[in-house]
Amino acid sequence: MSELFNLNGKTALVTGSSRGLGFAFAQALAEHGADVILNGTRVDRLEQAAQLLADRGFAADALAFDVADEHAVVAAFESLDRQNRQVDILINNAGIQLRKPLTELAVAEWHRVLDTNLTSAFLVGREAAKRMITRGKGGKIINIGSLTSECARATVAPYTVSKGGIKMLTRAMTAEWAAHKIQINAIGPGYMATDMNEALLSNPQFDGWVKSRTPAGRWGLPEELAGAAIFLASRASDYVNGQIIYVDGGMLAVL
């Protein structure tokens, strides 16, 4: 059974992985044997994160590029090609949040969130899939959704739309790439205790709402996403495709 979850010999690229959920995903993959490539735009923070994993004895390095910039994405994969490095596992984790009422939202702000959260998953996924198809050995693509892949909240419309799009992008990728032995799935985290949610965690009213609304009665921890990520990145999910697994303490299960 343990061999089903063994990632030895696999190379994994995790976008937006210098901290938070992305770093938790990268660490989990490394712990299960994968050679991990961390991605971000802050070179200093990215190299620190890669060094932290390397100091723990894991194979990890950094590749800085803007996932929302098509030319930068293509150049990054061409750089990997020249190094004869192939991405077997991709986690499209990069994302941002913007809290503002729709009536006050500028078009540029709308596009910035959608480009970072949704278009980036298409761009990086496209380049990874092209190479997976050419090699003929398949691969794993894991897109990161959200509770807002299913439900909306006021003041986070661009984020909601982008994460709803992630769910359907996952299905669209499945429709075209599953025949090439590529499994494309998604993870929908619930409310997680990360630096991205620091303002919400420190707001007593919102903190109370999350805890009362979630059957588990608490916020999730980044490391609690590791099980779903390893399952979807490994042989254990070879016949799982087009799904989104919600790791949310039961929030979506109840009214």
Backbone bond lengths (Angstrom), bond angles and torsions (degrees), N, CA, C in turn:
res aa  C-N    CA-C-N  psi(-1)  N-CA   C-N-CA  omega(-1)  CA-C   N-CA-C  phi
1 M - - - 1.458 - - 1.526 111.65 -
2 S 1.330 117.45 -38.85 1.456 119.88 -177.83 1.521 112.30 -61.99
3 E 1.329 117.25 -28.23 1.460 120.20 179.97 1.523 111.64 -66.45
4 L 1.322 117.32 -25.07 1.464 120.55 178.34 1.523 111.29 -62.10
5 F 1.322 116.85 -28.98 1.463 121.67 -174.79 1.530 112.65 -107.46
6 N 1.329 115.97 9.36 1.452 121.26 -178.51 1.523 110.38 -80.53
7 L 1.317 116.82 125.53 1.473 121.62 -178.92 1.521 112.57 -108.97
8 N 1.322 117.44 15.68 1.462 120.31 178.29 1.525 110.89 -57.74
9 G 1.331 116.28 135.11 1.448 121.16 179.01 1.513 114.24 85.95
10 K 1.333 117.30 -1.81 1.456 121.39 179.58 1.530 110.33 -100.39
11 T 1.320 115.12 146.47 1.461 120.75 174.29 1.520 108.83 -110.37
12 A 1.328 116.08 129.71 1.465 121.63 -176.69 1.525 110.36 -120.16
13 L 1.322 116.12 132.32 1.457 122.56 173.17 1.519 108.00 -107.05
14 V 1.332 116.38 124.76 1.463 121.48 178.77 1.523 107.97 -118.92
15 T 1.317 117.63 115.71 1.466 120.04 -179.25 1.528 109.50 -80.47
16 G 1.327 114.59 151.27 1.462 119.93 -179.82 1.513 112.40 57.69
17 S 1.341 116.60 49.09 1.464 119.50 -169.19 1.523 114.51 -117.05
18 S 1.319 118.26 20.40 1.457 119.01 178.62 1.525 111.83 -77.20
19 R 1.337 116.84 -15.75 1.467 121.01 179.42 1.526 109.36 -163.31
20 G 1.323 116.58 -179.57 1.457 121.95 173.12 1.511 114.28 61.40
21 L 1.337 115.47 -143.85 1.458 120.77 -177.10 1.524 111.45 -62.69
22 G 1.321 116.75 -37.75 1.464 120.12 -179.05 1.519 111.64 -60.93
23 F 1.323 116.64 -43.44 1.461 119.88 178.35 1.526 110.42 -65.73
24 A 1.333 117.30 -38.49 1.466 120.64 178.18 1.525 110.65 -62.14
25 F 1.337 116.77 -41.96 1.467 120.07 176.33 1.530 110.70 -61.34
26 A 1.338 115.96 -47.63 1.464 120.34 -177.84 1.522 110.95 -60.60
27 Q 1.315 116.81 -43.69 1.462 120.40 -179.72 1.529 110.99 -63.36
28 A 1.327 117.04 -42.06 1.465 120.39 179.64 1.528 111.21 -62.12
29 L 1.323 116.50 -43.98 1.463 120.06 178.69 1.522 111.06 -63.40
30 A 1.331 116.44 -41.84 1.466 120.57 179.46 1.524 110.68 -63.92
31 E 1.314 116.92 -40.25 1.468 120.98 179.97 1.521 111.88 -63.27
32 H 1.330 116.54 -24.38 1.463 120.49 179.30 1.524 112.09 -98.94
33 G 1.327 116.48 13.49 1.450 120.18 169.60 1.507 117.43 106.61
34 A 1.321 118.65 -5.75 1.465 120.57 -177.67 1.526 111.57 -75.33
35 D 1.312 115.21 148.28 1.461 123.64 168.72 1.522 105.66 -84.99
36 V 1.332 117.30 115.68 1.459 121.33 -168.70 1.524 111.81 -103.78
37 I 1.338 115.10 134.80 1.462 122.24 172.47 1.523 107.36 -109.94
38 L 1.325 116.43 115.69 1.458 120.79 178.26 1.523 109.55 -89.04
39 N 1.319 115.82 146.21 1.466 121.08 -177.98 1.518 110.76 -130.41
40 G 1.324 114.95 147.73 1.456 122.62 174.15 1.512 107.99 -179.06
41 T 1.320 116.80 -174.91 1.463 120.33 177.78 1.523 112.07 -109.85
42 R 1.325 117.30 -19.70 1.459 121.92 177.24 1.520 108.59 -87.21
43 V 1.330 116.14 99.36 1.463 120.93 -174.05 1.519 111.58 -59.18
44 D 1.327 118.27 -42.91 1.462 120.89 -177.91 1.522 111.04 -62.17
45 R 1.319 116.78 -48.33 1.466 121.10 -179.17 1.528 110.92 -65.62
46 L 1.330 115.78 -37.21 1.463 121.20 -178.65 1.521 110.98 -66.66
47 E 1.323 116.44 -44.79 1.462 120.11 -179.45 1.524 111.53 -67.46
48 Q 1.318 117.00 -34.12 1.462 120.51 175.79 1.525 110.70 -63.46
49 A 1.329 116.58 -42.30 1.465 120.98 179.99 1.523 110.81 -65.27
50 A 1.335 116.68 -43.26 1.467 120.43 178.77 1.524 110.92 -64.13
51 Q 1.327 116.06 -39.04 1.459 119.75 179.39 1.524 111.42 -66.89
52 L 1.330 115.98 -36.07 1.460 120.30 178.27 1.525 110.67 -60.68
53 L 1.324 116.98 -42.37 1.466 120.30 177.45 1.524 110.79 -69.31
54 A 1.324 116.31 -41.19 1.470 119.69 179.42 1.520 111.16 -62.00
55 D 1.339 116.67 -38.72 1.466 120.82 179.00 1.524 111.66 -64.08
56 R 1.322 116.49 -23.07 1.466 120.74 178.50 1.530 111.66 -89.63
57 G 1.332 114.84 4.10 1.457 119.13 176.02 1.514 114.88 91.86
58 F 1.333 117.12 12.31 1.454 120.48 -179.06 1.530 110.99 -97.57
59 A 1.336 115.95 154.29 1.457 121.27 175.92 1.523 108.78 -83.82
60 A 1.320 116.26 108.47 1.466 120.30 -176.15 1.513 110.24 -151.19
61 D 1.318 116.01 140.01 1.454 120.66 172.08 1.516 109.32 -146.16
62 A 1.323 116.52 176.93 1.458 122.40 -171.92 1.527 111.45 -114.34
63 L 1.324 115.07 144.50 1.458 121.64 174.92 1.525 107.39 -137.93
64 A 1.328 116.07 101.82 1.458 121.22 -175.62 1.524 110.81 -87.08
65 F 1.321 115.79 121.59 1.475 121.44 171.32 1.516 108.67 -163.77
66 D 1.320 115.45 156.98 1.463 122.75 -179.42 1.525 108.84 -85.68
67 V 1.330 116.87 113.15 1.457 120.82 -175.46 1.527 113.19 -67.70
68 A 1.332 117.47 -15.81 1.460 120.81 179.26 1.525 113.01 -92.35
69 D 1.328 116.63 -0.24 1.466 122.89 -179.20 1.526 108.42 -105.12
70 E 1.323 117.87 110.12 1.461 121.41 -175.16 1.522 112.19 -56.83
71 H 1.323 116.77 -44.94 1.471 119.66 -178.52 1.526 110.94 -63.48
72 A 1.330 116.71 -39.10 1.463 120.51 179.98 1.528 111.11 -67.54
73 V 1.333 116.52 -38.42 1.463 120.54 179.03 1.524 110.77 -64.75
74 V 1.329 115.97 -47.64 1.467 120.46 179.61 1.524 110.33 -61.21
75 A 1.331 116.68 -43.65 1.466 120.57 -179.61 1.527 111.18 -63.03
76 A 1.321 116.75 -37.91 1.470 120.24 179.77 1.527 110.75 -63.64
77 F 1.317 117.41 -43.53 1.462 120.04 179.64 1.524 111.30 -70.56
78 E 1.314 117.14 -33.89 1.462 119.36 175.97 1.523 110.66 -66.52
79 S 1.322 117.19 -34.17 1.453 121.36 175.72 1.533 110.35 -64.40
80 L 1.327 116.49 -41.82 1.462 120.28 176.84 1.530 110.66 -64.64
81 D 1.329 116.08 -37.39 1.477 120.04 177.51 1.526 110.76 -59.53
82 R 1.325 116.11 -43.70 1.464 119.97 -178.42 1.532 111.60 -65.82
83 Q 1.333 115.75 -27.28 1.464 120.51 177.53 1.530 111.40 -87.44
84 N 1.326 115.73 1.18 1.464 121.06 -177.34 1.525 111.86 58.62
85 R 1.330 115.12 38.72 1.463 121.11 178.12 1.526 108.77 -108.26
86 Q 1.296 116.72 130.22 1.448 120.92 -179.49 1.523 110.14 -113.74
87 V 1.314 115.81 138.96 1.459 121.26 178.03 1.522 108.33 -89.58
88 D 1.320 115.27 114.44 1.464 121.15 178.38 1.521 111.64 -91.86
89 I 1.334 115.37 -29.03 1.463 122.29 -177.23 1.524 107.94 -132.47
90 L 1.314 116.14 129.00 1.463 120.89 176.31 1.524 108.73 -123.42
91 I 1.321 116.25 128.59 1.463 120.74 169.95 1.517 107.92 -113.70
92 N 1.324 116.05 113.06 1.465 122.68 178.06 1.529 108.48 -85.76
93 N 1.329 114.99 88.07 1.461 120.64 -173.94 1.526 113.84 -104.96
94 A 1.323 118.64 -22.51 1.467 121.55 -173.29 1.527 111.15 -54.28
95 G 1.321 115.65 134.72 1.465 118.89 179.75 1.517 111.78 -169.58
96 I 1.321 115.68 157.86 1.459 121.88 176.50 1.525 109.03 -133.86
97 Q 1.313 115.52 163.95 1.456 122.39 178.00 1.532 108.88 -122.66
98 L 1.315 116.53 149.81 1.466 122.34 175.53 1.525 107.63 -144.85
99 R 1.312 116.45 120.96 1.466 120.56 -177.83 1.519 109.52 -105.79
100 K 1.331 115.73 110.60 1.461 120.70 -179.84 1.526 108.65 -163.71
101 P 1.341 118.69 140.47 1.467 119.92 176.71 1.529 111.19 -60.15
102 L 1.322 116.05 146.66 1.467 120.56 -179.77 1.521 112.61 -55.52
103 T 1.323 117.32 -37.31 1.468 120.15 -177.20 1.520 112.42 -69.07
104 E 1.320 117.61 -15.34 1.461 121.22 179.62 1.527 112.16 -107.82
105 L 1.318 116.73 3.01 1.458 121.28 -172.70 1.525 111.66 -83.66
106 A 1.317 116.63 127.86 1.461 121.60 176.10 1.524 109.97 -82.95
107 V 1.330 116.12 150.84 1.460 120.67 179.59 1.525 110.77 -59.44
108 A 1.316 117.27 -38.70 1.466 120.60 179.95 1.532 110.69 -62.20
109 E 1.335 116.94 -37.90 1.463 120.65 178.29 1.526 110.77 -67.14
110 W 1.322 115.44 -42.16 1.468 121.10 176.80 1.531 110.34 -56.59
111 H 1.315 116.35 -50.35 1.462 120.76 -177.83 1.525 111.76 -65.79
112 R 1.329 117.62 -36.04 1.456 119.87 -178.93 1.526 110.99 -61.89
113 V 1.324 116.83 -42.76 1.468 119.97 179.92 1.527 110.67 -69.57
114 L 1.329 117.24 -45.92 1.469 119.17 -179.29 1.526 111.95 -65.94
115 D 1.325 117.03 -37.92 1.462 119.59 179.00 1.524 111.18 -64.50
116 T 1.327 115.79 -42.71 1.467 120.06 -177.16 1.521 111.98 -72.74
117 N 1.326 117.20 -40.63 1.466 120.80 -172.48 1.517 114.45 -89.87
118 L 1.327 117.22 -32.43 1.464 120.82 -172.22 1.527 113.04 -115.72
119 T 1.332 116.88 -54.56 1.460 119.45 -178.63 1.525 110.97 -60.38
120 S 1.323 116.80 -35.49 1.467 119.80 178.94 1.522 111.54 -61.11
121 A 1.335 117.20 -39.14 1.470 120.43 179.82 1.526 110.47 -65.17
122 F 1.324 116.43 -35.85 1.466 120.05 174.37 1.521 110.71 -65.65
123 L 1.329 117.22 -48.21 1.462 120.85 -175.36 1.529 111.80 -63.66
124 V 1.326 116.67 -50.86 1.462 119.85 -178.08 1.526 109.88 -69.62
125 G 1.333 116.33 -39.38 1.461 119.99 177.66 1.517 112.27 -62.08
126 R 1.319 116.06 -40.23 1.470 120.36 179.47 1.517 111.47 -61.21
127 E 1.339 116.81 -47.65 1.459 119.88 -178.31 1.527 111.58 -66.55
128 A 1.332 116.65 -39.01 1.466 119.49 177.78 1.522 110.40 -65.81
129 A 1.327 117.24 -44.34 1.470 120.97 -176.87 1.524 111.86 -66.06
130 K 1.319 117.42 -39.02 1.473 120.23 177.79 1.525 110.33 -52.53
131 R 1.308 115.00 -44.90 1.465 120.17 -176.37 1.526 111.43 -76.34
132 M 1.316 116.76 -36.39 1.468 119.65 175.97 1.525 110.74 -62.20
133 I 1.322 116.31 -41.09 1.469 121.14 179.91 1.527 110.30 -65.93
134 T 1.328 116.76 -44.70 1.467 120.67 -179.86 1.529 111.73 -62.20
135 R 1.327 116.36 -40.58 1.471 119.63 -179.66 1.527 112.00 -70.04
136 G 1.325 116.20 -29.02 1.463 120.66 177.74 1.513 115.00 76.65
137 K 1.325 117.16 13.77 1.467 120.74 -178.47 1.528 112.72 -107.50
138 G 1.319 116.58 1.42 1.459 120.31 -179.74 1.508 112.73 76.30
139 G 1.323 115.84 -163.83 1.455 121.21 -178.85 1.511 110.57 168.63
140 K 1.312 115.54 -176.76 1.461 122.83 -177.65 1.524 109.76 -128.20
141 I 1.318 115.84 129.40 1.459 120.85 173.45 1.528 107.07 -123.61
142 I 1.326 115.48 125.33 1.461 121.79 -179.51 1.524 107.91 -120.61
143 N 1.316 116.24 114.52 1.459 121.45 177.22 1.526 108.79 -94.56
144 I 1.319 116.25 145.57 1.459 119.49 -178.93 1.524 110.06 -103.52
145 G 1.320 113.87 113.34 1.454 121.46 177.78 1.515 110.65 -94.90
146 S 1.341 115.12 -140.73 1.458 120.20 -174.29 1.524 107.69 -172.35
147 L 1.320 116.15 169.62 1.460 119.00 169.47 1.524 110.12 -57.60
148 T 1.340 116.07 -29.11 1.457 119.62 179.47 1.526 112.69 -77.07
149 S 1.332 117.34 2.75 1.465 119.06 166.31 1.524 109.76 -69.49
150 E 1.331 116.46 -17.46 1.464 122.21 -178.94 1.517 113.44 -119.12
151 C 1.335 117.11 -36.26 1.465 121.63 -172.15 1.523 110.81 -128.72
152 A 1.309 115.98 152.45 1.465 120.95 179.85 1.523 111.10 -104.95
153 R 1.338 114.50 154.17 1.462 122.24 170.45 1.521 108.32 -131.87
154 A 1.304 116.28 148.18 1.460 120.72 178.82 1.519 110.69 -63.36
155 T 1.316 115.58 146.33 1.473 127.51 174.27 1.525 114.76 75.84
156 V 1.342 118.74 5.01 1.470 119.31 177.33 1.537 109.72 -129.14
157 A 1.321 116.34 41.40 1.466 120.59 -175.20 1.529 113.98 -58.10
158 P 1.337 120.31 -48.77 1.468 118.48 -178.84 1.529 112.18 -60.90
159 Y 1.326 116.40 -39.82 1.463 120.74 178.28 1.531 109.59 -63.34
160 T 1.325 116.56 -45.41 1.466 121.31 179.44 1.523 111.34 -59.27
161 V 1.309 116.41 -46.45 1.467 120.82 179.90 1.527 110.40 -64.02
162 S 1.328 116.76 -41.89 1.467 119.66 -179.09 1.523 111.35 -64.63
163 K 1.322 117.52 -39.69 1.463 120.04 -177.76 1.531 111.72 -78.44
164 G 1.330 117.08 -29.26 1.465 118.88 169.66 1.515 110.01 -64.67
165 G 1.333 115.81 -37.88 1.460 120.95 176.91 1.518 112.34 -65.33
166 I 1.331 117.27 -33.93 1.470 120.60 177.70 1.523 110.16 -60.36
167 K 1.313 117.23 -42.15 1.467 119.93 179.05 1.519 110.87 -59.61
168 M 1.326 117.31 -45.32 1.457 120.30 -177.43 1.526 112.09 -77.64
169 L 1.340 117.65 -30.08 1.464 120.03 173.86 1.522 109.56 -63.34
170 T 1.324 116.66 -39.91 1.466 121.10 177.36 1.521 110.36 -58.48
171 R 1.310 117.20 -42.39 1.461 120.83 179.44 1.526 111.68 -71.23
172 A 1.331 116.59 -37.76 1.462 119.87 178.48 1.529 110.51 -65.49
173 M 1.327 116.91 -42.01 1.464 120.51 176.50 1.522 110.44 -61.20
174 T 1.321 116.43 -41.30 1.463 121.20 178.69 1.521 110.89 -60.43
175 A 1.328 116.06 -43.66 1.461 120.31 -178.44 1.525 111.97 -58.89
176 E 1.328 117.04 -33.30 1.463 120.39 -175.67 1.530 114.25 -99.35
177 W 1.338 117.85 -26.45 1.461 119.39 -170.01 1.520 115.10 -114.12
178 A 1.312 118.80 -12.23 1.469 119.77 -177.41 1.528 111.83 -60.68
179 A 1.325 117.46 -33.34 1.467 121.06 179.98 1.529 112.10 -65.44
180 H 1.343 116.37 -15.42 1.466 121.11 179.51 1.528 111.47 -97.33
181 K 1.314 116.91 21.58 1.478 122.94 178.28 1.530 111.91 65.10
182 I 1.329 116.04 28.64 1.459 121.06 174.81 1.518 107.50 -105.38
183 Q 1.325 115.82 127.79 1.460 119.80 175.10 1.526 108.68 -101.89
184 I 1.319 115.67 123.39 1.456 121.87 -179.92 1.519 108.11 -118.15
185 N 1.317 115.74 118.96 1.459 121.90 179.80 1.518 109.46 -138.77
186 A 1.315 116.59 178.71 1.462 120.31 -179.13 1.522 110.42 -138.70
187 I 1.317 115.07 157.43 1.456 123.07 172.30 1.518 107.58 -118.14
188 G 1.325 116.09 133.56 1.462 121.90 177.11 1.515 110.22 -112.00
189 P 1.331 118.59 93.69 1.467 119.85 179.58 1.523 111.87 -67.87
190 G 1.328 115.41 146.46 1.456 120.27 169.82 1.517 109.52 -81.10
191 Y 1.316 116.93 -154.20 1.463 120.17 178.77 1.522 109.29 -75.91
192 M 1.320 115.47 113.76 1.454 122.50 -174.87 1.531 110.88 -109.00
193 A 1.307 115.59 143.49 1.466 121.78 179.52 1.521 109.22 -80.52
194 T 1.333 116.35 85.25 1.463 122.66 179.55 1.523 109.60 -127.89
195 D 1.332 116.20 170.52 1.459 119.80 179.08 1.525 111.13 -64.40
196 M 1.340 117.85 -28.06 1.463 121.17 178.22 1.529 110.62 -63.11
197 N 1.330 116.79 -28.86 1.468 121.62 -178.89 1.521 112.80 -104.06
198 E 1.318 117.05 17.35 1.456 120.89 -175.23 1.522 112.32 -57.36
199 A 1.335 117.06 -42.80 1.472 120.30 -179.16 1.522 111.15 -63.93
200 L 1.332 116.73 -35.90 1.462 120.56 179.63 1.521 111.30 -73.51
201 L 1.322 115.71 -38.73 1.469 120.03 178.91 1.531 111.33 -62.68
202 S 1.310 116.40 -34.71 1.466 120.41 -177.36 1.526 112.87 -88.08
203 N 1.332 116.68 0.24 1.470 121.28 177.62 1.530 108.02 -95.26
204 P 1.336 118.28 108.32 1.468 120.67 -175.15 1.530 113.54 -55.74
205 Q 1.320 116.76 -38.03 1.460 119.35 -178.89 1.522 111.37 -67.08
206 F 1.336 116.77 -45.31 1.466 119.65 -179.20 1.524 110.70 -71.04
207 D 1.321 116.42 -40.75 1.460 120.81 177.69 1.528 110.20 -57.68
208 G 1.319 116.26 -43.73 1.462 120.66 178.42 1.512 112.23 -64.91
209 W 1.341 115.74 -37.77 1.469 119.42 179.43 1.530 110.54 -64.73
210 V 1.344 117.09 -45.85 1.459 120.20 179.48 1.526 110.82 -58.76
211 K 1.318 116.70 -46.45 1.456 120.30 -176.81 1.523 112.03 -67.40
212 S 1.342 117.20 -36.31 1.464 119.58 179.95 1.524 111.62 -77.96
213 R 1.318 117.13 -28.37 1.468 121.89 -177.35 1.526 112.02 -82.57
214 T 1.331 117.31 -22.75 1.453 122.31 -176.53 1.529 110.20 -95.73
215 P 1.342 119.11 121.66 1.462 120.30 179.41 1.526 113.54 -52.46
216 A 1.339 117.64 -34.54 1.464 120.02 178.83 1.525 112.32 -69.80
217 G 1.323 117.20 -15.37 1.453 121.88 174.83 1.505 115.94 75.31
218 R 1.337 118.01 21.05 1.462 120.25 -177.95 1.517 110.46 -161.19
219 W 1.339 115.60 170.31 1.449 122.52 171.51 1.532 108.55 -75.97
220 G 1.328 116.20 154.19 1.450 120.02 174.37 1.514 111.08 -83.91
221 L 1.325 115.76 161.32 1.462 122.31 176.86 1.531 108.81 -108.22
222 P 1.332 118.32 143.64 1.469 120.49 -177.77 1.523 113.28 -52.27
223 E 1.329 117.11 -39.04 1.462 119.70 -177.94 1.528 112.80 -66.68
224 E 1.334 116.83 -15.84 1.463 119.59 179.27 1.533 112.57 -77.54
225 L 1.320 116.50 -3.53 1.462 121.42 173.40 1.525 111.93 -89.90
226 A 1.330 116.06 -9.47 1.468 120.31 -173.82 1.521 112.07 -61.56
227 G 1.316 118.27 -41.86 1.460 121.01 -176.80 1.516 112.28 -59.63
228 A 1.330 116.40 -46.75 1.468 120.31 179.04 1.522 110.88 -63.98
229 A 1.343 115.94 -39.71 1.462 119.74 -178.83 1.523 111.42 -65.68
230 I 1.321 117.61 -44.67 1.459 120.37 -179.26 1.524 110.11 -66.50
231 F 1.305 117.46 -40.60 1.468 120.75 176.96 1.527 110.50 -57.40
232 L 1.324 117.05 -49.65 1.463 120.57 -175.96 1.530 112.63 -73.95
233 A 1.324 117.59 -20.03 1.472 121.23 179.85 1.523 112.57 -89.72
234 S 1.317 117.43 -9.95 1.462 121.13 -170.04 1.526 112.89 -111.72
235 R 1.333 115.46 176.80 1.466 122.16 177.61 1.523 111.95 -61.01
236 A 1.324 116.72 -21.72 1.465 120.60 -177.99 1.533 112.46 -60.13
237 S 1.328 117.13 -21.15 1.474 121.02 -177.31 1.527 112.59 -112.28
238 D 1.325 117.12 25.93 1.464 119.66 -174.66 1.528 114.40 -63.73
239 Y 1.331 118.61 -17.06 1.466 119.87 177.33 1.528 110.90 -119.28
240 V 1.332 114.60 25.45 1.468 121.46 176.63 1.520 107.09 -110.71
241 N 1.309 117.21 124.11 1.458 119.96 -175.76 1.524 111.23 -151.10
242 G 1.331 115.76 137.49 1.460 121.03 175.06 1.509 114.71 77.52
243 Q 1.334 117.25 16.47 1.464 120.92 -176.76 1.524 111.42 -101.74
244 I 1.334 115.55 157.89 1.455 121.16 170.92 1.520 107.40 -125.12
245 I 1.327 116.49 121.70 1.461 122.94 -178.74 1.524 108.01 -99.67
246 Y 1.327 116.01 120.16 1.461 120.53 179.83 1.523 109.85 -91.49
247 V 1.312 115.53 124.25 1.466 122.59 177.42 1.516 105.02 -113.44
248 D 1.330 115.64 86.15 1.467 120.58 -165.21 1.521 114.49 -136.94
249 G 1.332 118.09 14.71 1.450 119.28 -179.53 1.508 113.79 66.29
250 G 1.333 116.56 14.09 1.462 121.14 178.78 1.509 115.82 93.23
251 M 1.341 118.10 6.25 1.461 120.23 -173.65 1.526 113.37 -57.96
252 L 1.332 117.52 -42.63 1.462 119.80 -177.80 1.528 112.82 -75.93
253 A 1.307 116.80 -9.92 1.474 120.23 -175.60 1.519 112.97 -84.60
254 V 1.325 117.43 -13.70 1.473 119.78 -173.66 1.524 111.02 -128.66
255 L 1.312 114.88 159.12 1.459 121.16 175.51 1.530 109.59 -87.53
